[in-house]
Amino acid sequence: MNRKRRSKYSNSKKSNKALMITLLVVGALLSALVVWIGINDWDVNKSLKQIGIERAVKQPLIVEEPEELEEPEMEEDTEIVELPPVTEETVDEEPEAEVKEEPKEIEKDVPKTPTPKDEKKSEGITPPASQNKSGYIEGQILPDEPTYVNGVLIANKKYPLPSTFAPGESKEAREAFEEMSAEAKLSGINLTAFSTYRSYEYQTSLYDRYVKRDGVEKADRYSARPGYSEHQTGLAFDIGEVNYEKHWASSSFGETEAGKWVAANAYRYGFILRYPKGKEEITGYMHESWHFRYVGKEVAEEIFKRNITLEEYLGLN
């Protein structure tokens, strides 16, 4: 009986001892775990990862997801614009001038100016009315042939010439000028024609130079656009006096003795003052006391006596 009690007591004692040891071990482990978590800044996830039991706890780990990168947006003012193709009309007032050699202003041994028999007559033609401030018809295409009205070749801001029209200086006009110059010498006046025929190419470079210097609006008052110049006809003579170059291509020429003599006598040799005072709205150009146009003696005399312009004589005003 006593043996059984002793045996039970001994077994109970051993069980209590084993339980005690187990509790001590568990306590030690828990203490170690608490210390370990403390070392890792109390970050449970971090501690569990280091001991390889990340998912050992029931509560899911909270992991911050990286922010999604947003695609850059275009600014509100940014527009995609498709540029229109460049056409001849796009470049209007200031086209880039081609670099070309400037031909001599007076060319010798050139063919005579075509007579009305050689060219088509264009009588009674009325140009479009849509003109700009300078008197030009915007978008007008140069013709294939020059325009004659009542047998007279016309070149102004409404009636241009073909770009290929290149008659050179008129021999008939040159002979008339030499005759006039010879008579002027009897009065002690030594005349010279310092600019006569100009090619289409030369007029292009000249006009572009004036535009760069003074602008389109001002240049259009005293210089013709390519294809619209009377000098291209070979019949226009810019007249001055030898050794008085300061008055060449200047309104002051009209106040000199030579200028007054030419204005009063040019018609007798077939020349007219092409751009007289007070006629800019009709001719399209400011007064030029040096610019004379050969039209023949009969026409010149009537224009002079009636004190009108070539446009008025031809009924084109």
RAURPE-V800778 format. One record per residue. N is the residue number from 1. RES is the residue in three letters. SS is DSSP state (H for helix, E for strand, C for the rest). PSI is psi in radians with two decimals (* if undefined). Layout:
N:RES:SS:PSI
N:RES:SS:PSI
This chain:
1:MET:C:-0.81
2:ASN:H:-0.59
3:ARG:H:-0.75
4:LYS:H:-0.74
5:ARG:H:-0.72
6:ARG:H:-0.71
7:SER:H:-0.78
8:LYS:H:-0.70
9:TYR:H:-0.71
10:SER:H:-0.77
11:ASN:H:-0.68
12:SER:H:-0.66
13:LYS:H:-0.71
14:LYS:H:-0.72
15:SER:H:-0.75
16:ASN:H:-0.64
17:LYS:H:-0.73
18:ALA:H:-0.69
19:LEU:H:-0.69
20:MET:H:-0.77
21:ILE:H:-0.73
22:THR:H:-0.76
23:LEU:H:-0.70
24:LEU:H:-0.74
25:VAL:H:-0.79
26:VAL:H:-0.72
27:GLY:H:-0.69
28:ALA:H:-0.74
29:LEU:H:-0.75
30:LEU:H:-0.71
31:SER:H:-0.75
32:ALA:H:-0.67
33:LEU:H:-0.72
34:VAL:H:-0.74
35:VAL:H:-0.73
36:TRP:H:-0.73
37:ILE:H:-0.67
38:GLY:H:-0.69
39:ILE:H:-0.59
40:ASN:C:0.61
41:ASP:C:0.58
42:TRP:C:0.47
43:ASP:C:1.79
44:VAL:H:-0.79
45:ASN:H:-0.80
46:LYS:H:-0.75
47:SER:H:-0.76
48:LEU:H:-0.64
49:LYS:H:-0.67
50:GLN:H:-0.46
51:ILE:C:0.13
52:GLY:C:0.36
53:ILE:C:0.99
54:GLU:C:-0.65
55:ARG:C:0.45
56:ALA:C:-0.32
57:VAL:C:2.71
58:LYS:C:-0.61
59:GLN:C:2.21
60:PRO:C:2.55
61:LEU:C:2.45
62:ILE:C:1.96
63:VAL:C:2.18
64:GLU:C:2.21
65:GLU:C:2.50
66:PRO:C:2.57
67:GLU:C:2.46
68:GLU:C:2.43
69:LEU:C:2.21
70:GLU:C:2.46
71:GLU:C:2.43
72:PRO:C:2.39
73:GLU:C:2.59
74:MET:C:2.53
75:GLU:C:2.65
76:GLU:C:-0.59
77:ASP:C:-0.08
78:THR:C:2.16
79:GLU:C:2.54
80:ILE:C:1.94
81:VAL:C:2.25
82:GLU:C:2.06
83:LEU:C:2.44
84:PRO:C:2.70
85:PRO:C:2.56
86:VAL:C:2.21
87:THR:C:3.08
88:GLU:C:-0.54
89:GLU:C:-0.39
90:THR:C:-0.76
91:VAL:C:1.85
92:ASP:C:-1.25
93:GLU:C:-0.66
94:GLU:C:1.34
95:PRO:C:2.65
96:GLU:C:2.13
97:ALA:C:2.37
98:GLU:C:2.51
99:VAL:C:1.93
100:LYS:C:2.74
101:GLU:C:2.43
102:GLU:C:2.06
103:PRO:C:2.85
104:LYS:C:2.55
105:GLU:C:-0.59
106:ILE:C:2.05
107:GLU:C:2.31
108:LYS:C:2.84
109:ASP:C:0.84
110:VAL:C:2.75
111:PRO:C:2.62
112:LYS:C:2.60
113:THR:C:2.25
114:PRO:C:2.45
115:THR:C:2.88
116:PRO:C:-0.44
117:LYS:C:-0.53
118:ASP:C:-0.36
119:GLU:C:2.84
120:LYS:C:2.43
121:LYS:C:2.39
122:SER:C:1.35
123:GLU:C:2.46
124:GLY:C:0.37
125:ILE:C:2.32
126:THR:C:2.01
127:PRO:C:2.86
128:PRO:C:2.64
129:ALA:C:-0.19
130:SER:C:1.52
131:GLN:C:2.64
132:ASN:C:-3.03
133:LYS:C:-0.54
134:SER:C:-0.13
135:GLY:C:-0.04
136:TYR:C:2.68
137:ILE:C:1.87
138:GLU:C:2.36
139:GLY:C:0.05
140:GLN:C:2.36
141:ILE:C:2.38
142:LEU:C:2.45
143:PRO:C:2.99
144:ASP:C:-0.38
145:GLU:C:2.66
146:PRO:C:2.84
147:THR:E:2.25
148:TYR:E:2.32
149:VAL:E:2.06
150:ASN:C:0.67
151:GLY:C:0.04
152:VAL:E:2.22
153:LEU:E:2.24
154:ILE:E:2.41
155:ALA:C:1.90
156:ASN:C:-2.87
157:LYS:C:-0.23
158:LYS:C:-0.49
159:TYR:C:1.57
160:PRO:C:3.04
161:LEU:C:2.77
162:PRO:C:2.58
163:SER:C:-0.40
164:THR:C:-0.04
165:PHE:C:1.97
166:ALA:C:1.25
167:PRO:C:-0.29
168:GLY:C:-3.09
169:GLU:C:2.34
170:SER:C:2.17
171:LYS:H:-0.62
172:GLU:H:-0.75
173:ALA:H:-0.65
174:ARG:H:-0.75
175:GLU:H:-0.70
176:ALA:H:-0.69
177:PHE:H:-0.74
178:GLU:H:-0.65
179:GLU:H:-0.76
180:MET:H:-0.72
181:SER:H:-0.66
182:ALA:H:-0.68
183:GLU:H:-0.65
184:ALA:H:-0.56
185:LYS:H:-0.49
186:LEU:C:-0.38
187:SER:C:0.20
188:GLY:C:0.36
189:ILE:C:2.17
190:ASN:C:1.69
191:LEU:E:2.71
192:THR:E:2.57
193:ALA:E:1.75
194:PHE:E:-0.18
195:SER:E:2.17
196:THR:C:-1.80
197:TYR:C:2.39
198:ARG:C:2.33
199:SER:C:2.89
200:TYR:H:-0.74
201:GLU:H:-0.74
202:TYR:H:-0.71
203:GLN:H:-0.58
204:THR:H:-0.87
205:SER:H:-0.63
206:LEU:H:-0.82
207:TYR:H:-0.76
208:ASP:H:-0.65
209:ARG:H:-0.71
210:TYR:H:-0.66
211:VAL:H:-0.75
212:LYS:H:-0.56
213:ARG:H:-0.78
214:ASP:H:-0.16
215:GLY:C:2.82
216:VAL:H:-0.84
217:GLU:H:-0.78
218:LYS:H:-0.72
219:ALA:H:-0.62
220:ASP:H:-0.25
221:ARG:H:-0.44
222:TYR:H:-0.15
223:SER:C:2.37
224:ALA:C:2.55
225:ARG:C:2.75
226:PRO:C:2.26
227:GLY:C:-0.21
228:TYR:C:0.06
229:SER:C:2.37
230:GLU:H:-0.47
231:HIS:H:-0.44
232:GLN:H:-0.33
233:THR:H:-0.36
234:GLY:C:0.08
235:LEU:C:-0.10
236:ALA:E:2.30
237:PHE:E:2.12
238:ASP:E:2.05
239:ILE:E:2.43
240:GLY:E:-3.03
241:GLU:E:2.38
242:VAL:C:2.39
243:ASN:C:0.14
244:TYR:C:0.90
245:GLU:H:-0.42
246:LYS:H:-0.35
247:HIS:H:-0.02
248:TRP:C:2.40
249:ALA:C:0.66
250:SER:C:2.56
251:SER:H:-0.35
252:SER:H:-0.34
253:PHE:H:-0.62
254:GLY:H:-0.32
255:GLU:H:-0.16
256:THR:C:2.87
257:GLU:H:-0.70
258:ALA:H:-0.76
259:GLY:H:-0.71
260:LYS:H:-0.65
261:TRP:H:-0.79
262:VAL:H:-0.76
263:ALA:H:-0.57
264:ALA:H:-0.36
265:ASN:H:-0.19
266:ALA:H:-0.61
267:TYR:H:-0.50
268:ARG:H:-0.24
269:TYR:H:0.14
270:GLY:C:0.17
271:PHE:E:2.56
272:ILE:E:2.61
273:LEU:E:1.92
274:ARG:E:-0.67
275:TYR:E:1.40
276:PRO:C:2.99
277:LYS:C:2.54
278:GLY:C:0.21
279:LYS:C:0.31
280:GLU:H:-0.63
281:GLU:H:-0.39
282:ILE:H:-0.84
283:THR:H:-0.47
284:GLY:C:-0.07
285:TYR:C:2.67
286:MET:C:2.86
287:HIS:C:2.27
288:GLU:E:1.83
289:SER:E:-0.21
290:TRP:E:-0.20
291:HIS:E:2.00
292:PHE:E:2.57
293:ARG:E:2.30
294:TYR:E:2.17
295:VAL:C:0.00
296:GLY:C:2.67
297:LYS:H:-0.73
298:GLU:H:-0.85
299:VAL:H:-0.71
300:ALA:H:-0.70
301:GLU:H:-0.74
302:GLU:H:-0.74
303:ILE:H:-0.71
304:PHE:H:-0.81
305:LYS:H:-0.57
306:ARG:H:-0.14
307:ASN:C:0.88
308:ILE:C:3.09
309:THR:C:2.99
310:LEU:H:-0.66
311:GLU:H:-0.73
312:GLU:H:-0.69
313:TYR:H:-0.67
314:LEU:H:-0.05
315:GLY:C:0.59
316:LEU:C:0.08
317:ASN:C:*
